[in-house]
Amino acid sequence: MKANAYTVELKDILQSERVYHNLSVAELVEAALSRNEGILASSGAFRATTGKYTGRSPKDKFIVDEPSVHDHIAWGSVNQPMAPAQFERLCQRALDYLKDRELFVFDGFAGADETYRLPIRVINEYAWHNLFVHQLFVRPTQEELEEHQPQFTVISIPGLKADPSLDGTHSETFIALSFEKRVALIGGTEYAGEMKKSIFSVLNYLLPFQGVFPMHCSANVGKKGDVALFFGLSGTGKTTLSADPNRRLIGDDEHGWSKRGIFNFEGGCYAKCIGLSEEKEPQIWNAIRFGSVLENVVLDPKTRVADYDDGTLTENTRAAYPIDYIPGAVIPGVAGHPQVILFLTADAFGVLPPISKLTKEQAMYHFLSGYTSKLAGTERGVTEPEATFSTCFGAPFLPLRPSVYAEMLGEKIDSHNVRVYLVNTGWSGGPYGVGKRMNLAYTRAMVTAAITGSIEQATFAADPIFGVLVPDRVEGVPGELLNPRNTWADKDAYDAKARELAARFAKNFEKFADVPAEIRAAGPTE
């Protein structure tokens, strides 16, 4: 099937009277309710469940091995190759599946900066999926919509399941990206996050060629225009910590850093809401209203009140809402160059300091390492925190070699004299199962001190194992918490666990053999 034939056939399908283009939020909610795709919560949000797949399926994601991309992709367990002929078979199956079916189409953009934004089209089998992408991507004006020419198309059809024996997939689920056909094809899963992360992967491939550094981070800005970035994997606090009532939110998950400054890739937020409370996260709590989507959140069957503490369906419960539901959010999501970067890690070992300052070499080391813990539910099969290293704090979404992104970060740190901190939002007083998760109020106080610069008034001492610079005081935080060893009842157990994590860092970093010696030397010592 040639690309042109595919384009013509898809165009014919989308001209059907059963295909609904760019419906309003109210129309999409009505359609989803009438099709029994979900129910309304007491807050007015639309609640859907996603069946057995309640997280991403990274082992089912493929990039089509096409001539124009072959030499650029970092092929491996993350970026698995799919033969062009295999993709064409799946594509034809998808086109056959779409024919004479009720479909929902969203036209919009990925990227708030008009210079670099990617015009996209998303085709959905479910109305609630279309509501999700309407709220998550950048919504066009009426004038922009009239001239819209998509440069990448996402086709999400959960009802189409792969046959591994025929399609060459690993399961019934598939997420396949073709950069030559400019298509992301998703099937066999109802989890809405696959759509946003597919486009994120696309931008992570395209933008470095335009001199833009794509980042898996949230961002906010203060009254003086001071920008802060929060890097981290899902569940480490990107959304929670960037939603600060004293600062304006730029975006909660994905950004680009160009020669002019940073810009949000999205037009909405996708907050993990297990344990959500109005007291601790008022901005997110209040954003969950009509037009928002709740994913796998348990509701009281009678009152429809959400129980955010109930992880029966999954720990990976989610809320999706447009960014303008956050008071004072920056719209469009464009700002200047960051002054502060925070690497967020949920340390399940409970041995990293709650906050520490990094030299440039340490920043490069920890960026390449991307140490954190996969939290329960974020990916299929993860039921409790698992220590992991995710290069650049976003390995599942990075098609190019890690050095491409790391070198771009290093250039930005040098060019803009950026201060970098490592923040442990994970465990203290012991590992997972023994210690406790870091108190959110204390983490917020430490983040505030880093952003405002008040933390620089402290005296810093190098951690004897990890080498990072630990402050002796932070306003609003008990001093004994700043040194993690002090929080463990058994000091010998702490030392053993810290050395174990240091050894894991060293083992993981062996794959970066071509990294300069000063960066390799910036890691922990066993």
N, C-alpha and C positions, 0 to 999 in steps of 0.2 A: 504493500500500500504506500504510494508516494505521498509526500507531504501535501502536495497540492490537492490530491484526491481526498485526503483526510479533511482538509480545510473546506472544500466544497460540500462534502457530505455533512459535516458538522453545521455549516451555515444553513443547509436545507432543514436539518432537524430543528434548529433554533427558530425557524420561521413558523413552526406549528402553533396553532391556537391554544394548545395545551402547555405552551412554554410562557412563563410569566417573567417579564424583564423589569428589574429595578423597582420592585414593590416597596411601599413604605413600611415602616416598622409595624404600624397597626395592621396593615394588610397581611404581613408575614405572620404576625401573631395569630390573626384570625384563621389564616390558612393552616397553620400548624395545629391549632386547636380542632379545626373541622376535620383534619386528617388523623386525629387521635395520636399525634406525635408526642404529646406531653400535656401538662396541666399548668394552671397558674398558681403560683405561691401566694400567700397572704400579702406579700409585699408588692404584688403585681408582676414580678418577674416570671418568665416562662421557664418551667422546670422540665428537663428531658433526662432520660436515662439512656445509656449507651450499650446495654447488654454486657456481654462477657469481656469486651475490650474497653477498659476504663482508663487507659493510658496509651502512650505512644507505643508503636511496634517497631523499634529500631532494626530488628533483625529482618524485617520485611520491607526495608527501604532499599531502592536500587537507583543507580544512575545509568542511563543508556550509554553504552560505550561507543560513542560516535567519533569520527575522525577529528572533528574540530575541537573536541574536549579531551581526547585520550591522553595527551601529554601533560595536561594541566591538573587532572584529578589525582588526589592522593588515594589510590585504590587500596582497598583492604576490607576489614570487617565492618567499618562504618560506611564507606562508599563502595558498595558492592556493585560490580558491573552487571548489566543486563544487555544481552545481544540485541542489536537493532531489530532483527527478525522476530525475536521473542516479544519485544515491545510492540511491534506492528500487529502481531496476533492479538495481544491484549487490547490494543487500541481499536481494532476492528470489532472485537467482542463488545467493547464499551459502546461503540457507535450503534451496533445492533441493539444493545440493551436500551439505549436512549430513545430509539425510534418509537413514536406514538405514546410516549410516556409524559406524564405531568412533570414539568421541570421548573426550576427557579434559577434565575440568572442575576448575578450582581456584577456591575461594572464599576470599577474604582481604581485606586492607586495603592501601591506599596511605596511609601516614602513621602514625607511631608515637604521636602525640598523640591521645588518644581524642576530644578536643574537635573536632579538625579532620580526622580521618582519613576517607578515602573508601572505603566498602565496594565491592569490585569482584568481578567474576566473569571468569575467562578460560577460553575454550573453545578447545581445541586439536585439530588433526588428528593431531599427532605426540605420542607419549608423552614424548619428550625435551624438547619445548617446554614441556609441562606441568611436568616436573621443573624446568626453568629458572625458570618463574614461581613455582613453589612455594618455591624457594630465594631468589628475588630480592624478592618482595613480603613484606608482614608477615603471618605465619602466625597464624590465629586459634586460640584455645583451643577445646576441645570445646564448652564452654558458648556461646561466641561463634558457633561454627559452627551450632549448633542454631537460633539466632535471626537468622542472617545474611540480610540483604536487600540484594542488590547494587544500587548506584546508578549503576554504569557497567559495561558489559560489553565485553570485548575478544574478538573472534572472529578467530582466526589460522588461515587455511587456505591453506597454500602451494600446494596442488594446484589451487586455483581461479585461473586466469590471466585477466586482463582482455583484452578485444579493443578496442584504442584506437579503431578506427573505429566501434564500437558503443557503447562505454562512456565515451568522451570522456577517457580517460586518456592518459598519454604513453607508456606501455609496458605490458607484461603485469603489472607490479607496481603495487599501489595500497595506500596507507595513508589511509583516509578517516575523519575524526572528525565525528560528529553529536552536537552538544550537546543537541539537543531529543530525539532518540531515545536519548541516553546510550549510544552505541555507538561503538567503534573497530573498523573492519573492515580486516583486513590480508590480502592475497592476493598470490600470485605470487613470494614471497620466503621463503626458509627462515631468513634471518638473525634470530636470536632477539632481538637488541637492539631491533628495531622495536617489540616489545611493551612493554618497559619505557619507551621514550622516548615512546610514544603516551600512556601514563598520565601521564608527566611533563608533556607538553603540556597534558593535561586539567587537572592541578593548577595549572599556570601560568596557566590561564584562570580557574579557579574561586576560588582562594585570595585573590587581591588584593581581591575583593569582600567577603571576610571579614576584611580587615585584616591578612592574613598575606603576608609577602614571600617568594615562592618563589625558590629559588636553585640554580644549577648549580654546586655546590661540594661538597667533602668537609669533614669536621669531626672534630676530636678534642678531648679535654679532659685537663688535667693534674691532678695530685693535689690541687691547691688549688681545683679547679673552674674553672680558667681555660680558656676555650673559644677555639679558633682555627678560622677558615674558610679553605678553599683553593679559590678560583675558578679555572676554566680549562676549555678544551675538551679533548676526548679526546686522550690521549697527552701532555699537558703535565705530568703528575705528581700529579694529585689523589689517586689511589688509593695510589701509592707513597709519597708524602710524608706522607699522613695515617696510614699504617700505621707508627706509631712505637712501639717497644717501651717507651719511657718515658712514653707517654701512652695514654689509652684511646680507641679508635676509636668515634665516634658513627655515622658513615656515610661512604661513599666517593664519593658522586656527586650526591645530590639532597636538599635540605633546605628547610624552611620556618622563617621567623623571625616568631614571634608576639609579643604583648605580654608573654608569660611567658618567652620564650627560644626556643631552636631545637629542631627535631625532625627526625629522619630520615624521608624519604618511604618508604624501603625496609627490607626485612628481610635483605638480602644485599648482596654486592659483585660487581662485574663488571669484573675487572681485565684490562687489556691486558697480555699476557704474552710478547710478543716480546722475546727477550734476558733473560728472567727467570732469576735465579740465586739459589741458597739463601744465598749470602754477602751479596748486596746487598739482597735482599727476603725475609728468612726467614719473616715472617708470612704473606705471600702464598704462598710456596713450600709451607709446611706446611699451608695451608688446602686445597690441591688433593689431595683424598682422596675416599673413597667418599661419594657424595652431591653432589659437585661436578660441574660440567659443563665440559668443555674443548671449545672451538669452533674448528675449523680448525687445531688444533695437530697437527703431524706427529709420528707415533709410529714407533719402530723396528718393522718388520713382525714381527720374531720376539720381541723382549723386551717390546714395548709401552711402552718407556721414552720419555717425551716429549723431543723435541728443540726446546727453546724458541728456539734460534737459527735454526731453519729457517723461512724465510718463503715457502716454495714455494707454499703455498696462498694466503697473504695475509700482509701485515705486521700485519694487524689480528687476530692470534690472541687469544683471550679465555679467561678462566676465571671461571665463575660459582659462587659458594658462599654459604651462609648466613653472616650476620655473626657468629654465635656460633662459627664456625670460627677467628675471630681472638681470641687469648687476651685476656681482660679487656675485650672490647667492651662498650659501654654498651647494656644491654637492660632496658627498652625504650629506643630511641634518642632520649632527651629530655635536654636540658641547659639551662644558663642562657644569658645574653646573652654574645656574643663580646667579647673585648677586643682581638683582633688579626685582621686580614683580610689574606690574601696573594693577590694576583693572579698567577697562573702563566701565563707565555707562553713558547712554544718559538720563539724568534726565529731564523728561518732566515737572516736577514741577518748575524747575529753581531755586532750593534753595541750592543744594549741592555746596561746593567750587569747583572751576575748578581744583585744585589739593590740596591734603592733605596727610599727612604722617600718617601711621597706626602703632600702637603697634602690637605685635604678637596677642594679644587677639582680638583687633579690626580687624585684618586681618582675623582671623578665623570667627569672627561674620559676616563680610561682604562677605566672601567666601560662607558661608552657606546661607546667605540672597540672594546674587546674584541679588541685585536690579538693574533694568534698565528699559527701555521702549521698548516694541516691536515696531519696526518701520514699517511704512506702507508697506504692500506687502510681508513681510517676511513669514508670515503665511496667509493662506486663511482667508478672512474676516476682516483682520486688515487694516483699511483705514486711520488711523491717530495714532500718538504715544499713547500707552497705558502703564501706569505704571504697572510693573509686578515684581515678585520675581522669579528668576530662579536659584534654588539651584546650587551652584558651577559654576555659570555662564554657565550652560549647561544642565539643568534638562531634556530637551527633549531627550537627548542622553545617559543618565546615568542609566543603568539597576540595579546597585547595590544600597544599602542604602547610603544616603548622607554621613553618618559618615565615611564610608570606604574611600571616597575621601578626606574628611576634615582632617582626622587623617594623611593621607599620606602627605598632604600639610604642616600640622603642623610639622611633622618630618623633612621635607625638610627645612623649615624655620630655625629650630633649628640647623640642621646639617651643614648648609652652611651660617648661619648668614645673611639671605636675608633681604634687605630693601623692604618694601611694601608701595605702594602709591595708593590712590583712585583718579582717574581722571574723572572729569565730562565733557564728550564731548557733552552734551545736551544743555540745554537752560540757558540763563543768562538774567537778567533784567526783568524777569517775566516768567510765565509758557508758555507752548506751546500755540501759538495763540496771545500772548502778547509780550513776550521777543523774543530774537534772538538766533539762534544756535551759540554755541561758535566758535569764529574765529579760523580756523584751524592753522593759523600761530602761534597764541598764544599757542594753545594746543601743537604744535610741540616744541615750546620753553620750555614749562613746562616739557614735557617728556624728552627733552634733558638734562635739569637741573637735573632731577631725576636720569637719567642714569649715567651722568658724576659725580654726587655727589655734584655739585655746589650749589644745592638747600639747602644742609646742612649748608651753611654759613648764611642762613636766621635765623631770630628769629621766633619760632613757638608758636602759642597760640591755646588753645583748643577752638573749636567752642562751644558756649554755649548750643546748642541743640544737635548737632550730635557728639560732643566730639572728633572729628578728629582733628589732629594738622595742623593748617593752617599757611603757611609761610607769612612773611610780605613783601617779595620781591622775584622776579624771574627775571633774566635778560631777557630783550626783551618783558616783559609783563607789561602793565599799572598796577600800584599798586592797584588802586581802584577795579579792576576786581577780585582780589584774595579773597576778602570778598564778598560773593554773596549779602549780605544785602545791600551793598553800591550801587549795580547796580539797585535796585528797586526804583522807584519813590515813591511808597507807602510802607513805612517801616512796618506799621501795617499789610498790606496785606502779606508782606514777612513772618512776624512772624507767622501769621495764617497758611500760606501754609507750612512753615517749621514744625510747630507742627503737621499738618495733615500728612505729610510724616513720621515724627517720630512715630506717632501712628500706621501707616501702618507697619513700621518696627517691632514694638513691637507685633502687632497682628500676623504677619507672623511668628515671631520667637517662638510663643507659641508651634508650632509643634516640636520644638527641646527641649523637656522637659528634656532629659537626658544629655544635654550639661553642662559641668562644670560651676559653678556659675561665675567664673571670665570672661568667654566668654559671658555669658548672660549679665553681667554688662557692657560689652564693647560697647553696642549699644546706640542709641540715647535716650535722655530723653524727655518725652512729656511735 
